Amino acid sequence: MLPWSAPRGVDPAADSLGRSPPELDERFGDRFTEDLRRALPDLDGFDEEEAALLEEYGAEAIVPAELADHERIEEIARELTLIR
């Protein structure tokens, strides 16, 4: 389960792109967001917990990306009908 959720009516996969709300550091402690960014790409799905998290994303892996990559990622996701 992700530590936050998208607003009602917003597809979390289409909206998040790895972004997290700034309140996460306030809620879970300093550097939580940075630690999360470093941990997610290391998921390999070899244990049940990791496999479940990847399934939440509908992914086999999580690849780091910059916000500048958003347009191209969205374009590809639409071509693959992963988002509408």
TIMAR-954508 format. One record per atom (N, C-alpha, C, O, CB): residue in one letter; residue number from 1; x, y, z. Coordinates in nm, 2 decimals, m for minus. Glycine has a CB too. Layout:
<sites>
SITE   lumtor   kedo       c1       c2       c3
SITE        A    NUM        X        Y        Z
...
</sites>
This chain:
<sites>
SITE   lumtor   kedo       c1       c2       c3
SITE        M      1     0.08    m0.12     0.00
SITE        M      1     0.00     0.00     0.00
SITE        M      1     0.09     0.12     0.00
SITE        M      1     0.19     0.13     0.07
SITE        M      1    m0.10     0.00     0.12
SITE        L      2     0.05     0.22    m0.08
SITE        L      2     0.13     0.34    m0.09
SITE        L      2     0.10     0.43     0.03
SITE        L      2    m0.01     0.42     0.09
SITE        L      2     0.10     0.42    m0.22
SITE        P      3     0.20     0.51     0.08
SITE        P      3     0.17     0.59     0.20
SITE        P      3     0.09     0.72     0.17
SITE        P      3     0.06     0.79     0.26
SITE        P      3     0.31     0.64     0.25
SITE        W      4     0.04     0.73     0.05
SITE        W      4    m0.05     0.84     0.02
SITE        W      4    m0.14     0.79    m0.10
SITE        W      4    m0.11     0.69    m0.16
SITE        W      4     0.02     0.97    m0.02
SITE        S      5    m0.25     0.86    m0.12
SITE        S      5    m0.33     0.83    m0.23
SITE        S      5    m0.37     0.95    m0.32
SITE        S      5    m0.37     1.06    m0.27
SITE        S      5    m0.46     0.76    m0.18
SITE        A      6    m0.41     0.93    m0.44
SITE        A      6    m0.44     1.03    m0.53
SITE        A      6    m0.58     1.09    m0.49
SITE        A      6    m0.66     1.02    m0.43
SITE        A      6    m0.44     0.99    m0.68
SITE        P      7    m0.61     1.21    m0.52
SITE        P      7    m0.74     1.27    m0.49
SITE        P      7    m0.85     1.19    m0.57
SITE        P      7    m0.82     1.13    m0.67
SITE        P      7    m0.74     1.42    m0.54
SITE        R      8    m0.97     1.19    m0.51
SITE        R      8    m1.08     1.12    m0.57
SITE        R      8    m1.10     1.16    m0.71
SITE        R      8    m1.10     1.27    m0.75
SITE        R      8    m1.21     1.14    m0.49
SITE        G      9    m1.11     1.05    m0.80
SITE        G      9    m1.14     1.08    m0.94
SITE        G      9    m1.01     1.10    m1.02
SITE        G      9    m1.02     1.12    m1.14
SITE        G      9    m1.22     1.20    m0.96
SITE        V     10    m0.89     1.09    m0.96
SITE        V     10    m0.77     1.10    m1.03
SITE        V     10    m0.70     0.97    m1.03
SITE        V     10    m0.68     0.90    m0.93
SITE        V     10    m0.67     1.21    m0.96
SITE        D     11    m0.66     0.93    m1.15
SITE        D     11    m0.59     0.80    m1.17
SITE        D     11    m0.45     0.82    m1.11
SITE        D     11    m0.37     0.90    m1.16
SITE        D     11    m0.58     0.76    m1.32
SITE        P     12    m0.42     0.74    m1.00
SITE        P     12    m0.28     0.76    m0.93
SITE        P     12    m0.17     0.73    m1.03
SITE        P     12    m0.06     0.80    m1.01
SITE        P     12    m0.27     0.68    m0.81
SITE        A     13    m0.18     0.64    m1.12
SITE        A     13    m0.07     0.61    m1.21
SITE        A     13    m0.05     0.72    m1.30
SITE        A     13     0.07     0.75    m1.34
SITE        A     13    m0.10     0.48    m1.29
SITE        A     14    m0.15     0.78    m1.35
SITE        A     14    m0.14     0.89    m1.45
SITE        A     14    m0.10     1.02    m1.38
SITE        A     14    m0.03     1.11    m1.44
SITE        A     14    m0.27     0.92    m1.52
SITE        D     15    m0.13     1.04    m1.25
SITE        D     15    m0.10     1.16    m1.18
SITE        D     15     0.03     1.16    m1.11
SITE        D     15     0.10     1.27    m1.10
SITE        D     15    m0.21     1.19    m1.08
SITE        S     16     0.07     1.05    m1.05
SITE        S     16     0.18     1.05    m0.96
SITE        S     16     0.32     1.07    m1.02
SITE        S     16     0.39     1.16    m0.99
SITE        S     16     0.19     0.93    m0.88
SITE        L     17     0.35     0.99    m1.12
SITE        L     17     0.48     0.99    m1.18
SITE        L     17     0.60     1.00    m1.08
SITE        L     17     0.70     1.07    m1.10
SITE        L     17     0.49     1.11    m1.28
SITE        G     18     0.57     0.94    m0.97
SITE        G     18     0.68     0.93    m0.87
SITE        G     18     0.68     1.05    m0.78
SITE        G     18     0.76     1.06    m0.69
SITE        G     18     0.81     0.92    m0.93
SITE        R     19     0.59     1.15    m0.80
SITE        R     19     0.59     1.26    m0.71
SITE        R     19     0.52     1.23    m0.58
SITE        R     19     0.43     1.14    m0.58
SITE        R     19     0.52     1.38    m0.78
SITE        S     20     0.55     1.29    m0.48
SITE        S     20     0.49     1.27    m0.35
SITE        S     20     0.46     1.40    m0.29
SITE        S     20     0.53     1.50    m0.31
SITE        S     20     0.57     1.18    m0.25
SITE        P     21     0.35     1.41    m0.21
SITE        P     21     0.32     1.54    m0.15
SITE        P     21     0.42     1.58    m0.05
SITE        P     21     0.48     1.49     0.02
SITE        P     21     0.18     1.53    m0.08
SITE        P     22     0.44     1.71    m0.03
SITE        P     22     0.55     1.75     0.06
SITE        P     22     0.52     1.72     0.21
SITE        P     22     0.61     1.71     0.29
SITE        P     22     0.56     1.90     0.06
SITE        E     23     0.39     1.68     0.24
SITE        E     23     0.36     1.65     0.38
SITE        E     23     0.42     1.51     0.42
SITE        E     23     0.42     1.48     0.54
SITE        E     23     0.21     1.64     0.40
SITE        L     24     0.47     1.44     0.33
SITE        L     24     0.52     1.30     0.36
SITE        L     24     0.64     1.32     0.46
SITE        L     24     0.65     1.24     0.56
SITE        L     24     0.56     1.23     0.24
SITE        D     25     0.73     1.41     0.43
SITE        D     25     0.84     1.43     0.52
SITE        D     25     0.79     1.48     0.66
SITE        D     25     0.85     1.44     0.76
SITE        D     25     0.94     1.54     0.46
SITE        E     26     0.69     1.56     0.66
SITE        E     26     0.64     1.60     0.79
SITE        E     26     0.57     1.49     0.87
SITE        E     26     0.59     1.47     0.99
SITE        E     26     0.53     1.72     0.77
SITE        R     27     0.50     1.40     0.79
SITE        R     27     0.43     1.29     0.85
SITE        R     27     0.52     1.17     0.89
SITE        R     27     0.51     1.12     1.00
SITE        R     27     0.32     1.24     0.76
SITE        F     28     0.62     1.14     0.81
SITE        F     28     0.70     1.02     0.83
SITE        F     28     0.85     1.05     0.87
SITE        F     28     0.92     0.96     0.89
SITE        F     28     0.70     0.94     0.71
SITE        G     29     0.88     1.18     0.88
SITE        G     29     1.02     1.21     0.92
SITE        G     29     1.10     1.27     0.81
SITE        G     29     1.08     1.25     0.69
SITE        G     29     1.09     1.10     0.97
SITE        D     30     1.20     1.35     0.85
SITE        D     30     1.29     1.42     0.75
SITE        D     30     1.35     1.31     0.66
SITE        D     30     1.39     1.20     0.70
SITE        D     30     1.40     1.49     0.83
SITE        R     31     1.36     1.35     0.53
SITE        R     31     1.43     1.27     0.43
SITE        R     31     1.35     1.15     0.39
SITE        R     31     1.40     1.07     0.31
SITE        R     31     1.56     1.23     0.48
SITE        F     32     1.22     1.13     0.44
SITE        F     32     1.14     1.02     0.39
SITE        F     32     1.13     1.01     0.24
SITE        F     32     1.15     0.91     0.18
SITE        F     32     1.01     1.02     0.46
SITE        T     33     1.10     1.13     0.18
SITE        T     33     1.07     1.13     0.04
SITE        T     33     1.20     1.09    m0.04
SITE        T     33     1.19     1.02    m0.13
SITE        T     33     1.03     1.28     0.00
SITE        E     34     1.31     1.14     0.01
SITE        E     34     1.44     1.11    m0.06
SITE        E     34     1.47     0.96    m0.04
SITE        E     34     1.51     0.89    m0.14
SITE        E     34     1.56     1.19     0.00
SITE        D     35     1.45     0.91     0.08
SITE        D     35     1.47     0.76     0.10
SITE        D     35     1.38     0.68     0.02
SITE        D     35     1.42     0.57    m0.04
SITE        D     35     1.45     0.73     0.25
SITE        L     36     1.25     0.72     0.00
SITE        L     36     1.16     0.65    m0.08
SITE        L     36     1.20     0.65    m0.23
SITE        L     36     1.20     0.55    m0.30
SITE        L     36     1.02     0.72    m0.07
SITE        R     37     1.25     0.77    m0.28
SITE        R     37     1.30     0.78    m0.42
SITE        R     37     1.42     0.68    m0.44
SITE        R     37     1.43     0.63    m0.55
SITE        R     37     1.34     0.92    m0.45
SITE        R     38     1.50     0.66    m0.34
SITE        R     38     1.62     0.57    m0.36
SITE        R     38     1.57     0.43    m0.35
SITE        R     38     1.63     0.34    m0.41
SITE        R     38     1.72     0.60    m0.25
SITE        A     39     1.47     0.40    m0.26
SITE        A     39     1.43     0.26    m0.24
SITE        A     39     1.35     0.20    m0.35
SITE        A     39     1.37     0.08    m0.39
SITE        A     39     1.36     0.25    m0.11
SITE        L     40     1.26     0.28    m0.41
SITE        L     40     1.17     0.22    m0.51
SITE        L     40     1.24     0.16    m0.63
SITE        L     40     1.20     0.05    m0.67
SITE        L     40     1.08     0.33    m0.56
SITE        P     41     1.34     0.22    m0.69
SITE        P     41     1.41     0.15    m0.80
SITE        P     41     1.47     0.02    m0.77
SITE        P     41     1.50    m0.06    m0.85
SITE        P     41     1.51     0.24    m0.86
SITE        D     42     1.50     0.00    m0.64
SITE        D     42     1.57    m0.13    m0.59
SITE        D     42     1.47    m0.24    m0.58
SITE        D     42     1.51    m0.36    m0.56
SITE        D     42     1.64    m0.11    m0.46
SITE        L     43     1.34    m0.22    m0.59
SITE        L     43     1.24    m0.33    m0.58
SITE        L     43     1.26    m0.43    m0.69
SITE        L     43     1.27    m0.39    m0.81
SITE        L     43     1.10    m0.27    m0.58
SITE        D     44     1.27    m0.55    m0.66
SITE        D     44     1.28    m0.65    m0.76
SITE        D     44     1.16    m0.75    m0.76
SITE        D     44     1.15    m0.84    m0.85
SITE        D     44     1.41    m0.73    m0.74
SITE        G     45     1.07    m0.74    m0.66
SITE        G     45     0.95    m0.83    m0.66
SITE        G     45     0.98    m0.97    m0.62
SITE        G     45     0.89    m1.06    m0.64
SITE        G     45     0.89    m0.83    m0.79
SITE        F     46     1.10    m1.00    m0.57
SITE        F     46     1.13    m1.14    m0.53
SITE        F     46     1.07    m1.18    m0.40
SITE        F     46     1.06    m1.30    m0.37
SITE        F     46     1.28    m1.15    m0.52
SITE        D     47     1.02    m1.08    m0.32
SITE        D     47     0.94    m1.13    m0.20
SITE        D     47     0.80    m1.08    m0.21
SITE        D     47     0.77    m0.99    m0.29
SITE        D     47     1.01    m1.07    m0.07
SITE        E     48     0.71    m1.13    m0.13
SITE        E     48     0.57    m1.10    m0.14
SITE        E     48     0.54    m0.95    m0.13
SITE        E     48     0.45    m0.89    m0.20
SITE        E     48     0.49    m1.18    m0.04
SITE        E     49     0.60    m0.89    m0.03
SITE        E     49     0.57    m0.74    m0.01
SITE        E     49     0.62    m0.66    m0.12
SITE        E     49     0.54    m0.57    m0.16
SITE        E     49     0.65    m0.70     0.12
SITE        E     50     0.73    m0.69    m0.18
SITE        E     50     0.78    m0.61    m0.30
SITE        E     50     0.69    m0.64    m0.42
SITE        E     50     0.65    m0.54    m0.49
SITE        E     50     0.92    m0.64    m0.33
SITE        A     51     0.65    m0.76    m0.44
SITE        A     51     0.56    m0.80    m0.55
SITE        A     51     0.43    m0.72    m0.54
SITE        A     51     0.38    m0.68    m0.64
SITE        A     51     0.54    m0.95    m0.56
SITE        A     52     0.38    m0.72    m0.42
SITE        A     52     0.25    m0.65    m0.39
SITE        A     52     0.26    m0.50    m0.42
SITE        A     52     0.17    m0.44    m0.48
SITE        A     52     0.20    m0.67    m0.25
SITE        L     53     0.37    m0.44    m0.38
SITE        L     53     0.39    m0.30    m0.41
SITE        L     53     0.40    m0.27    m0.56
SITE        L     53     0.34    m0.18    m0.61
SITE        L     53     0.52    m0.25    m0.34
SITE        L     54     0.48    m0.35    m0.63
SITE        L     54     0.49    m0.33    m0.77
SITE        L     54     0.35    m0.35    m0.84
SITE        L     54     0.32    m0.28    m0.94
SITE        L     54     0.59    m0.43    m0.83
SITE        E     55     0.28    m0.45    m0.79
SITE        E     55     0.14    m0.47    m0.84
SITE        E     55     0.05    m0.35    m0.83
SITE        E     55    m0.03    m0.31    m0.91
SITE        E     55     0.08    m0.59    m0.78
SITE        E     56     0.07    m0.27    m0.71
SITE        E     56     0.00    m0.15    m0.69
SITE        E     56     0.02    m0.05    m0.80
SITE        E     56    m0.07     0.03    m0.84
SITE        E     56     0.03    m0.09    m0.55
SITE        Y     57     0.15    m0.05    m0.85
SITE        Y     57     0.18     0.04    m0.96
SITE        Y     57     0.15    m0.02    m1.09
SITE        Y     57     0.16     0.05    m1.19
SITE        Y     57     0.33     0.07    m0.95
SITE        G     58     0.11    m0.15    m1.10
SITE        G     58     0.09    m0.21    m1.23
SITE        G     58     0.22    m0.22    m1.30
SITE        G     58     0.23    m0.21    m1.42
SITE        G     58    m0.01    m0.13    m1.31
SITE        A     59     0.33    m0.25    m1.23
SITE        A     59     0.46    m0.25    m1.29
SITE        A     59     0.54    m0.37    m1.25
SITE        A     59     0.51    m0.44    m1.16
SITE        A     59     0.54    m0.13    m1.24
SITE        E     60     0.64    m0.40    m1.34
SITE        E     60     0.74    m0.51    m1.31
SITE        E     60     0.86    m0.45    m1.24
SITE        E     60     0.93    m0.52    m1.18
SITE        E     60     0.77    m0.58    m1.44
SITE        A     61     0.88    m0.32    m1.26
SITE        A     61     0.99    m0.25    m1.21
SITE        A     61     0.96    m0.10    m1.20
SITE        A     61     0.87    m0.05    m1.26
SITE        A     61     1.12    m0.27    m1.29
SITE        I     62     1.04    m0.03    m1.12
SITE        I     62     1.02     0.12    m1.11
SITE        I     62     1.15     0.18    m1.16
SITE        I     62     1.26     0.15    m1.10
SITE        I     62     0.98     0.16    m0.97
SITE        V     63     1.14     0.27    m1.26
SITE        V     63     1.26     0.33    m1.31
SITE        V     63     1.26     0.48    m1.28
SITE        V     63     1.16     0.55    m1.29
SITE        V     63     1.26     0.31    m1.47
SITE        P     64     1.37     0.53    m1.22
SITE        P     64     1.38     0.67    m1.19
SITE        P     64     1.36     0.76    m1.31
SITE        P     64     1.41     0.72    m1.42
SITE        P     64     1.51     0.70    m1.12
SITE        A     65     1.29     0.87    m1.29
SITE        A     65     1.27     0.97    m1.40
SITE        A     65     1.27     1.10    m1.34
SITE        A     65     1.24     1.12    m1.22
SITE        A     65     1.14     0.94    m1.48
SITE        E     66     1.30     1.20    m1.42
SITE        E     66     1.29     1.34    m1.38
SITE        E     66     1.16     1.40    m1.43
SITE        E     66     1.09     1.35    m1.52
SITE        E     66     1.41     1.42    m1.44
SITE        L     67     1.11     1.51    m1.36
SITE        L     67     0.99     1.57    m1.40
SITE        L     67     1.00     1.62    m1.55
SITE        L     67     0.89     1.62    m1.62
SITE        L     67     0.96     1.69    m1.32
SITE        A     68     1.12     1.65    m1.60
SITE        A     68     1.13     1.69    m1.74
SITE        A     68     1.10     1.57    m1.83
SITE        A     68     1.07     1.60    m1.95
SITE        A     68     1.28     1.73    m1.76
SITE        D     69     1.10     1.45    m1.78
SITE        D     69     1.06     1.33    m1.87
SITE        D     69     0.91     1.31    m1.88
SITE        D     69     0.87     1.22    m1.95
SITE        D     69     1.13     1.21    m1.81
SITE        H     70     0.83     1.38    m1.80
SITE        H     70     0.69     1.36    m1.79
SITE        H     70     0.62     1.35    m1.92
SITE        H     70     0.54     1.26    m1.95
SITE        H     70     0.63     1.47    m1.71
SITE        E     71     0.64     1.45    m2.01
SITE        E     71     0.57     1.45    m2.14
SITE        E     71     0.59     1.33    m2.22
SITE        E     71     0.50     1.27    m2.27
SITE        E     71     0.61     1.57    m2.22
SITE        R     72     0.71     1.29    m2.23
SITE        R     72     0.75     1.17    m2.31
SITE        R     72     0.69     1.04    m2.25
SITE        R     72     0.64     0.95    m2.31
SITE        R     72     0.90     1.16    m2.33
SITE        I     73     0.70     1.03    m2.11
SITE        I     73     0.64     0.92    m2.04
SITE        I     73     0.49     0.91    m2.07
SITE        I     73     0.44     0.80    m2.09
SITE        I     73     0.68     0.92    m1.89
SITE        E     74     0.43     1.02    m2.05
SITE        E     74     0.28     1.02    m2.07
SITE        E     74     0.25     0.98    m2.22
SITE        E     74     0.15     0.91    m2.24
SITE        E     74     0.22     1.16    m2.04
SITE        E     75     0.32     1.04    m2.31
SITE        E     75     0.30     1.01    m2.45
SITE        E     75     0.31     0.85    m2.48
SITE        E     75     0.22     0.79    m2.54
SITE        E     75     0.40     1.08    m2.54
SITE        I     76     0.41     0.79    m2.43
SITE        I     76     0.43     0.65    m2.44
SITE        I     76     0.32     0.57    m2.37
SITE        I     76     0.27     0.48    m2.43
SITE        I     76     0.57     0.61    m2.39
SITE        A     77     0.29     0.61    m2.25
SITE        A     77     0.18     0.54    m2.18
SITE        A     77     0.05     0.55    m2.25
SITE        A     77    m0.03     0.45    m2.25
SITE        A     77     0.16     0.61    m2.04
SITE        R     78     0.02     0.66    m2.32
SITE        R     78    m0.10     0.67    m2.39
SITE        R     78    m0.10     0.59    m2.52
SITE        R     78    m0.20     0.52    m2.55
SITE        R     78    m0.13     0.82    m2.44
SITE        E     79     0.02     0.58    m2.58
SITE        E     79     0.03     0.49    m2.70
SITE        E     79     0.01     0.35    m2.66
SITE        E     79    m0.04     0.27    m2.74
SITE        E     79     0.17     0.51    m2.76
SITE        L     80     0.05     0.31    m2.54
SITE        L     80     0.04     0.17    m2.50
SITE        L     80    m0.09     0.15    m2.43
SITE        L     80    m0.12     0.04    m2.37
SITE        L     80     0.15     0.14    m2.40
SITE        T     81    m0.18     0.25    m2.43
SITE        T     81    m0.31     0.25    m2.36
SITE        T     81    m0.30     0.22    m2.22
SITE        T     81    m0.39     0.15    m2.16
SITE        T     81    m0.40     0.15    m2.43
SITE        L     82    m0.19     0.26    m2.15
SITE        L     82    m0.18     0.24    m2.01
SITE        L     82    m0.26     0.35    m1.93
SITE        L     82    m0.30     0.33    m1.82
SITE        L     82    m0.03     0.24    m1.97
SITE        I     83    m0.28     0.47    m2.00
SITE        I     83    m0.36     0.57    m1.95
SITE        I     83    m0.44     0.63    m2.06
SITE        I     83    m0.41     0.61    m2.18
SITE        I     83    m0.27     0.69    m1.88
SITE        R     84    m0.55     0.70    m2.03
SITE        R     84    m0.63     0.76    m2.14
SITE        R     84    m0.61     0.91    m2.14
SITE        R     84    m0.68     0.97    m2.22
SITE        R     84    m0.78     0.73    m2.11
</sites>
